[in-house]
Amino acid sequence: MEQRWTPHGSEVIDPTLLQGLAILSKANGRSVVEELNNAVSVYLAQELPLKLGEDGLALLIGEMHERGQITRA
């Protein structure tokens, strides 16, 4: 069963998820924003190919390269 989160009031991010990001950010020496961006990037890299095929993943990677968010190893 898929779990869905419904915001209450002005909440945008589930407080528990935000706490998890804060813990990761401290452990990794990065900001919460960097951890959130990393988490979303990983999620998109996993989900786009499933929803849009490999072309969707190639589009995402191309845009991330253009923005300097990722570089080739």
Helices and strands as residue ranges (DSSP letters): H 15-28, H 32-52, H 54-66
